[in-house]
Amino acid sequence: MRFHVLTLFPEMVLGCLNTSILGRAADRGLLEVDAVNIRDYTLDKHKKVDDYPYGGGAGMLMQAQPVFDAWQAVRQKSGSACPMRVIYVTPQGKVFNQQMAREFAGEEELCFLCGHYEGVDERVLEEIVTDYVSIGDYVLTGGELPAAVMIDAIARMVPGVLKNQESGEVESFQENLLEYPQYTRPEVWNGRPVPEVLLSGDHAKVDAWRKERSVERTKQRRPDLYAGYDLPGRALEYLKKDRLLHADMIEDIRNGQAKVLAVREDGVILKDTVSGVYMVTAQNPDVGERLLSMADPDAKVFTCHQRFLAESIERRFQKTFLSECFQVVYTKKSPLPGPEGIAVRTLGEEYTDLVHSLYPLIEKRERVREILGQGILYGAFLPGEKGEELAGFIGTHEEGSMGILHVLEKFRHRGIAQQLERFLINRLLEQGKTPYGHIFTDNLASLQLQKKMGFRVCPGKIYWIS
């Protein structure tokens, strides 16, 4: 991999990067660092590369011409027809991290532009720069040291640079975790022994200990990193403390539909990526407010598990429609007896108008057509005078809950609803899912049906806000 550095002080860059591991990698032809002196390309006989900024202000500004000509020289030297990424080292850029290092390591060549004085003429930046990158929220005298820092981190990711390829990956910031503590000889130093588990020879226990220490250290020293560590796993750990209350959120994560936005010791917020619904649970109003700050201000629909959250959502997002529901969960793993005397099959889009007329809770006809197109609505058919007749239907909502249950009036009181539910429960169990649903608190007939089917009713309520 080749690095080009446009700089006023080539010796600062080369002095950092021509030693140790990177120096040896350069000797083996794995890396090349080309420090280009911008002064060599100025047209001023005194080698001047800066001037006063238009509009006044403190300090001097690097001129566009020498920077651009130095860049042109790099392009000619490269000879590659592929565009080269040019990284301008500036406090105004995105903060450099390990993921960025890994991304840059996939390039064959990179060019770093190191500014000085008050910066660089904006016109040449607009002409050549592809990436604006910072190493932190502070100001240095120039871009050489930050460029060297980034080159060091990027070069470590290049195959062959490190003797043990794993050491380029399995170290600090892997999976958003800091590195675990490490020890070497002697076994006891200054009265401090090496942890016994590291001497056990049990690699599984060693790996578990290291992971536990990494998590613990990250949580203590870098809570900002820990906040992004294994969000789905940590969310499930919290939500499973009350499986009935949080069945909807648990299933959303298990089904791969959840984007977990934040996990705290006292609450979780996620967004269902299919429906766009935000789901949130919290132990107190203060936590709820902090979690809700993660939601899009223009969010359309929420579901939550505490009344104070519902009130906060109504106020914060100016929502006017609230539905209070019981959450029912089928916790058994064994299937139920299949439907008897009826045929149940997937409904196609030709049933759009009929379903839309019978199920007014889905307001838009186009939305009904989309549901039918997804193959998640099932119809019960009975023999009639002109062949089979649709007796009722059931399906799953976008976020995964059972619902859209309706039996046509002429077929009621025949157990059709119960048979449709048995069919859908079995279908969800076959898919490895936990059947659950939300029942309006005033729909006592439906609630009794769910109890009869073996669903457990969560003591708390679920609130839908839109």
TITOR-873177 format. One line per 2 residues: number of its first residue (from 1); their letters; for each residue y, z, x of N, C-alpha, C. Coordinates in pm, whole numbers, m for minus. Each point is the difference from the previous one (the first is absolute). Example, Ala and Ser with C-alpha at 12.3 -4.5 7.8 and 13.67 -1.06 7.14 Angstrom:
! residues 2
1	AS	m569/780/1319/119/0/m89/120/0/90 | 105/m72/m35/119/6/82/109/73/m77
//
This chain:
! residues 466
1	MR	m119/0/85/119/0/m85/124/0/89 | 101/m74/m42/122/m11/80/117/63/m74
3	FH	75/85/74/121/63/m51/120/m56/75 | 100/m46/m72/127/m41/59/105/102/m40
5	VL	80/45/95/104/99/m29/134/m56/46 | 90/m25/m96/135/m43/31/85/124/24
7	TL	51/17/122/60/126/39/109/m20/104 | 88/98/12/98/2/109/m52/78/120
9	FP	m112/70/m16/m53/85/107/m151/m19/12 | m44/m112/56/m144/m29/10/m79/108/71
11	EM	61/64/101/m73/99/78/m40/121/m85 | 79/32/m103/m37/113/m88/m129/m30/m74
13	VL	m16/m123/m45/m120/m37/m75/m120/m9/91 | 14/m72/111/m113/m21/89/m45/129/66
15	GC	95/90/26/m37/128/61/m91/82/m90 | 18/m10/m130/m83/76/m95/m137/m63/m21
17	LN	m6/m132/5/m119/m69/m50/m91/m58/108 | 37/12/125/m83/m56/108/m86/104/68
19	TS	m22/113/m65/m81/107/59/m111/41/m95 | m91/84/49/m106/62/m79/m84/m105/m74
21	IL	m39/31/m122/m93/m85/m75/56/m139/m23 | 130/m7/m36/58/m131/m29/14/m83/127
23	GR	29/66/112/8/m72/127/m135/m59/37 | m107/77/m19/m135/m51/31/m38/m113/m95
25	AA	39/12/m126/m29/m107/m96/73/m128/39 | 124/14/51/74/m118/47/m68/m62/121
27	DR	m52/82/91/m71/m51/118/m125/m78/m40 | m60/38/m112/m122/m68/m47/32/m118/m90
29	GL	128/m28/m20/39/m116/m78/m3/20/m150 | m12/125/m45/m5/27/m143/140/7/m61
31	LE	97/41/83/138/16/m46/94/m66/99 | 113/m41/m52/107/m51/86/133/45/m58
33	VD	83/63/84/132/45/m42/104/m82/76 | 78/m73/m75/101/m89/58/138/55/m36
35	AV	68/62/97/133/56/m23/106/m105/35 | 75/m44/m99/98/m108/16/140/62/2
37	NI	72/m24/111/134/54/14/100/m87/m76 | 59/57/m103/95/m76/m83/119/m48/81
39	RD	39/76/103/116/m39/83/m23/m134/70 | m125/m36/23/m28/m127/67/38/m119/m86
41	YT	30/23/m127/26/m111/m90/144/m1/m55 | 84/85/55/139/m3/m41/73/m115/69
43	LD	101/m55/m66/81/m106/58/121/56/74 | 18/130/m5/113/64/68/m30/17/149
45	KH	93/m41/86/m25/5/145/m14/143/51 | 51/97/m74/m13/141/40/m122/68/m63
47	KK	m86/m81/m61/m123/48/m63/27/94/m119 | 113/m18/m62/37/82/m113/m78/m46/m125
49	VD	m53/96/m75/m80/m33/m118/54/68/m126 | 115/70/10/52/73/m114/148/m31/m21
51	DY	50/39/m118/142/m20/m30/37/94/m114 | 131/9/m30/49/87/m105/m41/m54/m137
53	PY	m31/87/m94/m39/m46/m134/121/m45/m81 | m15/m107/m77/105/m41/m92/21/111/m104
55	GG	124/20/m39/32/103/m98/25/135/62 | m15/10/133/25/125/68/m118/94/m5
57	GA	15/114/61/m107/99/4/m30/40/143 | m74/111/12/m31/52/134/m110/m82/65
59	GM	5/m8/134/m108/m60/76/2/m151/6 | m101/m52/67/m15/m143/21/m126/m49/m70
61	LM	m5/m131/m21/m111/m62/m73/m62/m109/86 | m134/m5/3/m67/m106/75/23/m134/m69
63	QA	31/m101/79/33/m132/m53/m126/m77/m41 | 19/m93/m92/m113/m76/m53/m55/m100/102
65	QP	89/m69/74/m43/m111/85/m104/40/105 | 25/103/85/m101/31/101/m132/48/m61
67	VF	7/73/m111/m124/46/m65/m78/m121/m52 | 68/m91/m66/m69/m116/m57/m60/m88/110
69	DA	75/m21/108/m52/m85/108/m119/66/70 | 3/133/12/m115/70/58/m122/m18/m90
71	WQ	23/8/m129/m110/m21/m96/m54/m142/9 | 88/m98/12/m44/m139/13/m86/m18/125
73	AV	38/68/106/m79/m9/125/m140/57/m20 | m8/110/m74/m131/59/m29/m85/m96/m81
75	RQ	59/m65/m99/m74/m94/m83/m53/m116/84 | 82/m51/91/m43/m110/86/m112/44/92
77	KS	13/120/54/m103/51/90/m132/22/m73 | 9/44/m125/m120/27/m77/m80/m129/m23
79	GS	67/m106/m41/m68/m126/m25/m83/m1/m126 | 0/111/m74/m80/7/m123/75/m63/m116
81	AC	m75/m71/m84/62/m61/m118/14/101/m114 | m67/115/13/4/101/m106/130/80/9
83	PM	56/37/m114/121/84/2/m31/134/67 | 94/51/75/m18/128/68/85/106/m69
85	RV	m59/116/m23/74/109/m61/96/60/102 | 124/19/m43/102/61/85/37/134/m60
87	IY	m21/106/76/24/136/m47/131/50/60 | 96/28/m87/127/57/45/m11/150/m9
89	VT	17/66/114/m13/145/9/132/63/m45 | m2/65/m117/123/52/m59/m29/120/m88
91	PQ	89/100/m2/m19/114/m91/3/m40/m146 | 48/m121/m29/8/m45/m139/m131/m60/m52
93	GK	m100/m11/88/m124/m65/m40/m100/95/m64 | m114/m56/m42/m110/80/m51/m56/86/113
95	VF	m39/122/m33/m49/91/103/m140/m43/45 | m17/m15/129/m126/m44/60/m110/102/m26
97	NQ	m121/m50/m30/m114/89/m20/m128/m70/46 | m113/70/m13/m126/m52/50/m43/m125/m75
99	QM	24/m3/m128/m36/m119/m78/78/m122/48 | 127/20/32/82/m108/52/m51/m46/136
101	AR	m42/97/83/m55/m34/132/m124/m87/m15 | m84/36/m95/m123/m77/m23/33/m142/m47
103	EF	101/m11/m87/40/m131/m49/55/m87/113 | 89/55/82/59/m76/110/m106/m40/103
105	AG	m103/83/16/m104/m30/99/m79/m126/m36 | 10/m44/m124/m68/m122/m41/72/m127/42
107	EE	121/13/56/76/m117/47/m40/m37/143 | 10/m128/33/m26/m42/138/120/30/91
109	EL	120/m9/m57/122/26/75/98/75/m87 | 80/87/63/108/70/m68/123/m2/89
111	CF	116/m6/m62/125/5/76/82/119/m50 | 47/84/92/84/114/m32/142/m28/47
113	LC	96/24/m88/141/m13/36/60/140/11 | 47/34/120/55/133/25/152/m6/m1
115	GH	59/67/m96/145/2/m9/62/104/91 | 131/m13/21/78/98/76/140/6/m58
117	YE	81/90/50/138/18/m47/m3/34/m149 | 78/m71/m81/3/28/m143/m95/m90/m79
119	GV	m80/m78/73/m96/m85/m67/14/m145/40 | m44/m90/m87/m7/m143/29/69/m77/m112
121	DE	65/m107/35/66/m87/m98/m99/m36/m112 | 41/27/m123/m89/m15/m115/m53/m142/m14
123	RV	77/m99/44/m41/m139/m20/m127/m36/76 | m14/53/121/m122/m32/75/m118/79/m54
125	LE	26/119/m54/m107/76/m64/m55/m78/m119 | 90/m54/m81/m42/m79/m116/m76/m125/43
127	EI	33/m51/118/m61/m124/48/m142/19/52 | m26/111/71/m128/10/72/m87/119/m41
129	VT	54/107/m55/m77/123/m22/m88/m11/m125 | m124/44/13/m93/3/m115/m27/142/m47
131	DY	10/101/91/m33/138/m35/104/94/59 | 49/92/m82/91/104/45/m78/132/3
133	VS	m13/59/120/m88/115/16/70/111/77 | m24/124/m44/56/119/65/m114/91/43
135	IG	25/84/100/m101/102/34/41/137/m51 | 108/7/m74/39/129/m57/147/1/m36
137	DY	38/104/m73/137/10/m49/91/69/100 | 20/m66/111/93/47/102/45/m120/81
139	VL	105/16/79/58/m112/73/m20/18/150 | m46/m107/66/m16/m1/146/103/m97/60
141	TG	10/3/133/100/m87/64/m40/m146/m2 | m128/m29/m20/m44/m139/m3/m139/m10/m60
143	GE	m48/m123/m14/m128/m22/m65/m119/m5/93 | 23/18/132/m111/m16/95/m109/105/m17
145	LP	39/128/m9/m101/104/m15/m76/m12/m132 | 68/m23/m113/m76/m23/m124/m93/m122/9
147	AA	45/m106/64/m86/m118/15/m124/35/80 | 18/78/109/m114/40/83/m97/87/m80
149	VM	55/90/m81/m84/86/m84/m85/m86/m94 | 62/m95/m66/m74/m83/m96/m102/m89/71
151	ID	36/m56/115/m94/m86/73/m122/81/42 | 22/124/45/m111/86/39/m95/21/m118
153	AI	56/33/m118/m83/26/m118/m73/m126/m46 | 67/m114/6/m60/m126/m43/m109/m43/97
155	AR	28/11/129/m96/m46/101/m131/76/m8 | 5/127/m37/m123/80/m11/m94/m56/m106
157	MV	55/m76/m96/m82/m54/m107/m62/m135/37 | 39/m56/115/m52/m130/43/m140/19/55
159	PG	m100/m76/m47/m138/15/48/m9/m9/152 | m72/95/59/m23/m1/143/98/81/82
161	VL	114/36/m58/99/75/77/m51/140/32 | m62/66/m99/m58/132/23/m149/m15/30
163	KN	m51/83/90/m141/m10/35/m88/30/m119 | 30/107/m72/m74/34/m121/79/m52/m119
165	QE	m47/m108/m59/77/m66/m106/30/95/m115 | m92/96/m27/23/90/m110/122/88/23
167	SG	32/30/126/109/93/25/134/m57/m40 | 8/m130/m20/124/m59/m48/23/24/m148
169	EV	m111/34/m70/8/18/m144/m18/146/m40 | m105/65/57/m35/134/m44/84/100/77
171	ES	126/11/m33/89/96/63/111/32/m99 | 110/52/48/105/44/m90/39/m108/m100
173	FQ	23/41/m124/48/m83/m111/m109/m85/m62 | m126/14/44/m107/m69/m70/m13/59/m140
175	EN	3/m82/m103/m7/43/m140/113/97/m35 | 114/m15/67/114/89/m24/m27/144/43
177	LL	m92/19/94/m30/134/50/33/9/148 | 44/119/41/19/25/142/m135/21/66
179	EY	m5/m16/130/m125/15/73/m43/146/2 | m130/22/0/m58/134/4/17/61/141
181	PQ	m11/133/15/7/64/133/m117/m45/87 | 24/m13/131/m105/m40/93/m7/97/118
183	YT	m119/8/61/m25/97/107/m85/m64/109 | 16/49/124/m84/m44/111/m36/122/85
185	RP	m69/m20/112/m40/111/87/122/71/58 | m12/133/23/m117/88/m18/m20/41/m146
187	EV	m119/53/m27/m34/39/m136/88/114/m51 | 40/88/93/92/109/m33/115/m6/99
189	WN	121/m6/m50/119/m2/88/100/103/m49 | 41/85/93/102/101/m30/m40/84/m122
191	GR	m130/25/m12/m51/80/m111/m17/m77/m130 | 27/m129/3/m10/m80/m122/m124/m91/8
193	PV	m99/21/m87/m121/m83/4/18/m129/m78 | m81/m100/33/m7/m122/m78/m68/34/m134
195	PE	45/m53/m114/m67/26/m128/m149/m29/7 | m80/91/m54/m146/m9/12/m55/m130/m56
197	VL	59/m51/m107/m55/m119/m64/m1/m118/96 | 96/m6/94/7/m112/94/m110/9/106
199	LS	m64/116/11/m108/19/96/m136/m8/m66 | m2/m22/m132/m125/7/m76/m89/m121/18
201	GD	60/m114/34/m79/m123/8/m25/m64/m135 | 47/61/m109/m17/m53/m135/121/m89/m30
203	HA	m20/m132/12/111/m94/m13/60/1/m140 | m82/20/m102/52/3/m137/94/119/m18
205	KV	m40/116/52/85/118/m10/128/m16/82 | m13/m65/117/118/m24/83/99/m89/m72
207	DA	m51/m109/m61/87/m92/m73/69/71/m117 | m77/83/m71/58/72/m114/107/98/47
209	WR	m26/69/111/98/96/55/127/m74/42 | m16/m112/67/117/m76/44/83/m50/m117
211	KE	m67/m48/m107/74/m47/m117/76/115/m66 | m67/115/m9/63/116/m61/123/45/79
213	RS	m12/0/134/113/41/85/114/m102/m9 | m35/m129/m9/103/m104/m12/80/18/m128
215	VE	m71/23/m109/67/20/m129/88/124/5 | m54/108/53/73/127/9/125/m16/86
217	RT	m15/m66/116/113/m17/92/108/m89/m61 | m42/m106/m66/97/m91/m62/77/70/m111
219	KQ	m70/77/m78/64/72/m110/105/97/51 | m30/66/113/92/99/56/117/m64/75
221	RR	m31/m101/83/100/m53/92/74/m122/m53 | m68/m80/m80/62/m124/m51/m26/m14/m149
223	PD	63/85/m81/m22/m12/m144/38/m136/m55 | 92/m70/69/37/m135/m45/m117/m96/12
225	LY	m79/13/108/m120/m84/15/m108/43/m98 | m16/131/m14/m106/52/m87/21/m45/m144
227	AG	126/m18/m39/31/m41/m137/m65/m134/m34 | m24/m85/102/m61/m130/m25/m147/m7/34
229	YD	m62/113/38/m140/0/42/m95/6/m119 | m92/m93/m8/m109/m2/m99/47/46/m137
231	LP	100/m68/m53/55/39/m130/m105/2/m111 | m86/m104/m14/m101/6/m106/m95/118/15
233	GR	m46/25/123/m93/110/22/62/135/m30 | 123/20/46/67/127/m26/35/16/m147
235	AL	34/m112/m65/29/7/m143/m125/42/m78 | m114/m61/34/m124/36/m69/m35/146/23
237	EY	22/48/121/m29/140/30/80/92/m93 | 125/m34/m23/84/80/m90/m43/m17/m146
239	LK	m18/m125/m42/m27/m28/m141/m134/55/m46 | m98/6/89/m133/46/m38/m5/151/m23
241	KD	107/69/29/6/143/m31/m1/21/m151 | 42/m100/m76/m9/2/m147/m39/m141/m44
243	RL	m130/m28/3/m49/m135/m25/29/m48/m142 | m10/91/m98/25/m41/m138/146/m41/m19
245	LH	90/82/50/142/m29/m18/41/m129/69 | m60/m26/116/44/m112/83/m98/m117/1
247	AD	m86/m9/m100/m102/m107/m1/63/m138/11 | 113/m21/m67/64/m132/3/47/m37/141
249	MI	60/95/71/50/m26/135/m115/m16/99 | m102/83/m17/m118/m10/88/m65/m137/m13
251	ED	m20/m45/m124/m63/m130/m21/86/m114/52 | 131/11/m13/88/m105/50/m15/m16/151
253	IR	m14/113/71/m19/m6/144/m139/m54/32 | m102/50/m67/m138/m42/26/m19/m149/m28
255	NG	72/m52/m99/m14/m141/m36/82/m92/89 | 73/57/95/78/m81/93/128/m57/m60
257	QA	46/57/m112/121/m51/m64/124/81/33 | m17/113/67/112/93/19/71/m23/132
259	KV	131/m3/m7/82/12/120/54/142/1 | m56/84/87/42/140/4/135/7/73
261	LA	100/50/m69/135/2/55/29/128/77 | m53/113/m45/26/127/69/m106/102/m40
263	VR	m37/82/96/m94/111/m23/63/126/57 | 9/103/m83/46/130/44/m108/103/m28
265	ED	20/120/52/m96/106/m28/3/40/m147 | 104/m42/m72/16/40/m139/32/m117/m93
267	GV	m44/m121/38/22/m113/m90/m30/m134/62 | m16/m103/m87/m33/m136/44/73/m98/m92
269	IL	47/m110/59/51/m111/m80/m61/m129/51 | m44/m86/m92/m56/m130/36/47/m104/m99
271	KD	m18/m126/37/34/m111/m87/m122/m89/m16 | m36/m26/m125/m110/m93/m28/49/m141/30
273	TV	m66/m69/94/49/m130/46/m24/m112/m99 | m85/22/m100/m26/m103/m100/100/8/m115
275	SG	16/119/m56/87/17/m116/143/35/37 | 20/54/121/132/47/40/32/139/m49
277	VY	m95/68/m66/23/134/m52/3/101/115 | 99/90/m5/7/110/96/m75/119/m59
279	MV	m86/62/81/m74/120/m41/42/115/91 | 29/114/m61/51/111/81/m48/133/m56
281	TA	m28/94/91/m36/136/m36/66/94/99 | 44/116/m47/68/95/88/m17/141/m55
283	QN	13/99/90/m20/138/m42/127/66/m52 | 116/m57/34/124/59/m50/109/m107/m4
285	PD	110/24/m71/105/m102/m15/63/m46/130 | 20/90/97/62/m40/126/m85/m103/73
287	VG	m129/25/5/m92/m96/63/3/m131/m76 | 0/10/m132/3/m120/m83/121/m87/28
289	ER	116/63/17/121/m77/28/m11/m73/133 | m55/66/100/m14/m65/131/m100/m116/m7
291	LL	m108/18/m75/m98/m108/m14/59/m118/m77 | 75/29/m105/57/m107/m82/104/m80/76
293	SM	57/57/106/96/m76/81/m66/m116/71 | m135/m1/5/m74/m109/64/m16/m120/m92
295	AD	27/17/m128/m20/m109/m97/120/m93/m1 | m26/m124/m33/106/m100/m15/95/43/m112
297	PD	131/m2/25/94/38/m107/m14/m84/m126 | m54/m122/15/m16/m89/m116/m141/4/m58
299	AK	m77/103/37/m138/10/m49/m4/m1/m153 | m102/m67/m55/m8/m19/m146/m82/109/m69
301	VF	m115/35/57/m94/89/m70/m51/108/97 | m11/122/m52/m55/113/75/m108/67/m82
303	TC	m93/65/70/m89/95/m64/m4/124/89 | 2/117/m62/4/123/79/m86/106/m69
305	HQ	m18/112/68/m96/101/m45/65/134/m32 | 132/6/3/70/123/m32/122/m32/m87
307	RF	27/88/m97/111/m24/m92/135/m4/74 | 16/87/100/128/0/71/23/m131/74
309	LA	m108/m65/45/13/m130/64/43/m105/m101 | m59/6/m120/38/m96/m104/149/10/m31
311	ES	48/122/m12/142/20/m29/88/m49/114 | m46/22/123/75/m46/116/5/m152/7
313	IE	m112/m64/m31/m6/m147/1/92/m57/m107 | m3/58/m120/87/m47/m109/147/6/43
315	RR	36/111/64/139/20/41/37/m88/119 | m85/2/101/31/m68/126/1/m152/m16
317	FQ	m96/m54/m76/m14/m145/m12/48/m54/m135 | 61/88/m78/60/m39/m129/m103/m67/m92
319	KT	m115/65/m14/m105/m50/m89/11/70/m135 | m37/m69/m105/18/53/m135/m129/14/m80
321	FL	m110/m53/52/m125/3/m78/m103/84/74 | m50/105/m64/m99/88/61/m120/14/m93
323	SE	m119/m15/57/m124/19/m76/m79/113/64 | m48/91/m84/m80/113/48/m146/m27/m33
325	CF	m85/13/102/m140/m38/m17/m94/109/53 | m121/1/m57/m111/72/61/m68/m93/100
327	QV	m41/52/114/m82/m80/92/m145/40/m21 | m86/m99/m26/m143/26/m19/m76/m70/112
329	VY	m102/68/52/m72/m51/117/m149/10/m25 | m71/m110/27/m146/0/m11/m57/35/137
331	TK	m43/124/15/m41/50/132/m149/m17/28 | m76/m43/m101/m144/m19/22/m24/m130/78
333	KS	m113/m6/67/m33/m119/80/m106/m88/m64 | m72/54/m98/m109/m78/m62/56/m86/m113
335	PL	m49/m125/m15/49/m89/m106/m46/47/m137 | 72/m46/m101/m32/30/m139/m90/m110/m57
337	PG	m67/26/m113/m76/m109/m65/94/m116/m34 | m45/m122/23/84/m117/m24/25/m25/m147
339	PE	94/m89/m30/31/m33/m140/m124/m52/m74 | m10/34/m128/m113/m43/m82/50/m75/m122
341	GI	m59/m115/m28/33/m75/m119/127/m83/11 | 66/3/113/119/m82/22/m10/m67/136
343	AV	71/m109/14/10/m68/130/138/28/57 | 5/41/127/128/28/65/15/m96/117
345	RT	112/m71/3/24/m92/110/151/m11/28 | 32/m56/113/140/m14/42/74/m96/m92
347	LG	121/39/m39/82/m87/m84/83/m93/86 | 11/m125/m41/81/m98/71/140/m11/m57
349	EE	80/m87/61/140/m14/m39/17/m59/m140 | m106/m58/m56/11/m56/m136/22/110/m106
351	YT	m21/125/40/19/111/m92/139/63/13 | 89/m65/73/133/57/27/74/37/m128
353	DL	13/m94/m92/78/25/m121/m62/109/m87 | m132/0/m11/m67/100/m83/18/140/57
355	VH	m24/15/131/14/131/64/144/48/m9 | 94/m92/20/141/37/m4/40/49/m140
357	SL	m55/m60/m102/34/40/m138/m63/133/m38 | m114/33/63/m73/121/m37/37/121/85
359	YP	54/m24/119/28/111/93/148/m4/38 | 88/55/m83/145/m11/20/53/80/120
361	LI	m82/90/57/49/77/115/29/m91/120 | m66/m116/5/34/m100/102/103/m93/m63
363	EK	126/19/33/108/m65/m73/7/m151/24 | m29/m45/121/20/m141/32/m131/m78/m9
365	RE	4/m112/m69/m117/m86/m13/m49/m47/136 | 93/m32/91/m39/m50/132/m79/104/77
367	RV	35/128/m22/m73/107/69/m143/8/m53 | m19/m22/m129/m135/m2/m57/m80/m113/64
369	RE	63/m116/12/m70/m114/60/m41/30/144 | 86/70/75/m31/35/139/m121/94/6
371	IL	m3/98/m90/m113/94/m3/m130/m73/m29 | 5/m90/m96/m121/m77/m33/m41/m89/117
373	GQ	98/m55/71/m30/m84/115/m64/76/114 | 25/131/6/m58/82/107/m143/42/m30
375	GI	m47/m27/m123/m138/33/m35/m26/148/m13 | 101/78/m42/m18/145/m10/8/48/m145
377	LY	m15/m94/m96/m3/36/m141/m133/m50/m58 | m69/90/m71/m135/m30/m49/m2/10/m152
379	GA	m68/m96/m64/m7/m4/m145/m139/30/m52 | m5/69/m115/m127/25/m70/m14/m102/m112
381	FL	m115/m66/m6/m22/m105/m100/m117/37/m90 | 20/m25/m132/m105/22/m99/m26/m130/m76
383	PG	m121/m18/m50/m29/m120/m79/85/m2/m127 | 54/m118/m35/80/m14/m120/m42/m123/m78
385	EK	74/m28/m106/m34/m114/m84/12/m132/75 | 95/m9/92/22/m124/75/m35/17/148
387	GE	m105/77/25/m39/26/138/50/136/44 | 11/20/130/44/130/52/147/24/m31
389	EL	30/126/m30/138/40/m24/40/109/99 | 126/m6/45/52/104/87/24/126/m81
391	AG	m68/108/39/11/126/m75/99/96/65 | 19/m10/130/91/90/71/3/m34/147
393	FI	87/69/71/9/m28/145/46/126/74 | m24/m3/131/36/111/89/22/m58/139
395	GT	78/71/81/24/m50/136/53/108/91 | 47/m42/115/63/93/95/143/m46/25
397	HE	89/97/9/137/m31/35/8/m35/148 | 115/m55/40/16/m47/138/m26/109/102
399	EG	43/121/m29/m16/108/98/m140/59/m2 | m85/m44/m95/m141/40/3/m47/86/m114
401	SM	88/49/m87/m44/88/m109/m62/m82/m112 | m98/62/m69/m59/m62/m117/101/m2/m114
403	GI	m8/m103/m85/92/m6/m112/m12/m132/m74 | 110/m39/m64/8/m124/m79/m118/m5/m98
405	LH	m32/117/m56/m112/10/m93/49/m26/m143 | m64/m96/m66/37/m31/m139/m123/m55/m73
407	VL	m22/51/m122/m108/m51/m86/65/m60/m125 | m36/m124/m30/56/m66/m118/m36/79/m126
409	EK	91/2/m97/m12/89/m116/m131/m17/m76 | m47/m122/m17/m122/m23/m78/m125/51/68
411	FR	11/31/132/m118/45/74/6/149/36 | 99/70/m54/13/141/34/m106/85/m68
413	HR	m19/122/57/m98/97/m51/m144/m48/21 | m20/m84/100/m137/m45/34/m38/41/143
415	GI	84/79/66/m29/41/137/32/m104/105 | 80/m102/m37/32/m107/95/79/54/120
417	AQ	98/88/m27/81/56/109/m88/75/100 | m94/76/m52/m89/76/87/m86/m93/86
419	QL	m48/m109/m60/m83/m94/76/82/m73/107 | 125/m34/m35/85/m65/99/28/94/118
421	ER	23/127/m30/25/95/108/m123/17/87 | m117/7/m61/m123/11/79/m14/m118/94
423	FL	30/m119/m52/m8/m121/84/95/10/120 | 126/38/m27/99/2/108/m28/113/100
425	IN	m45/113/m48/m37/110/91/m107/m48/97 | m103/m64/m53/m109/m48/85/49/m107/98
427	RL	88/m87/m46/53/m105/87/78/63/117 | 82/100/m28/78/66/105/m90/78/96
429	LE	m102/65/m55/m94/73/87/m72/m96/94 | m38/m118/m51/m65/m101/85/90/m41/116
431	QG	131/2/m23/97/m39/102/37/115/94 | m66/115/m19/28/116/85/128/72/m36
433	KT	49/m19/m123/126/61/m42/m25/119/m92 | 100/84/m12/m5/112/m93/77/m38/m126
435	PY	m65/m13/m115/71/m36/m124/97/111/m41 | 121/m39/m33/97/98/m50/96/m73/m94
437	GH	71/78/m81/95/m60/m93/111/97/m34 | 106/m52/m60/114/80/m46/11/m16/m151
439	IF	m4/113/m70/1/1/m146/129/66/m48 | 76/m70/m83/120/61/m57/m37/133/m67
441	TD	83/101/20/m34/134/m51/m7/7/m151 | 60/m96/m69/m8/0/m147/m115/m85/m53
443	NL	m79/m59/91/m113/m84/m42/m127/85/4 | m13/89/m96/m111/94/0/m135/m68/m23
445	AS	m1/m110/m76/m127/m71/m24/m55/m54/131 | 88/m60/82/m44/m53/129/m45/113/92
447	LQ	71/111/m3/m37/113/84/m139/51/m36 | m30/8/m130/m132/44/m43/m108/m98/46
449	LQ	32/m131/m4/m95/m100/46/m32/19/148 | 103/26/81/m22/17/143/m88/123/28
451	KK	23/107/m74/m83/119/16/m145/m30/m37 | m18/m77/m106/m134/m37/m44/m72/m85/104
453	MG	80/m83/72/m59/m88/101/m33/76/129 | 44/124/11/m31/79/120/114/9/99
455	FR	118/m45/m39/116/13/87/46/146/5 | 49/41/114/64/130/14/150/m16/m18
457	VC	61/92/m68/144/m6/m28/73/91/98 | 95/m57/71/78/77/97/90/98/m75
459	PG	6/126/44/87/98/m68/148/m39/5 | 44/m64/107/139/m41/10/26/m131/m71
461	KI	126/m39/m5/38/m124/m67/41/m106/103 | m6/m125/m42/47/m114/77/120/m57/m74
463	YW	104/m34/74/122/m53/m62/27/m140/52 | 19/m93/m95/41/m136/33/149/m15/m35
465	IS	79/m48/94/144/m10/m20/43/m144/29 | 75/m59/m92/44/m138/20/132/m21/m73
//
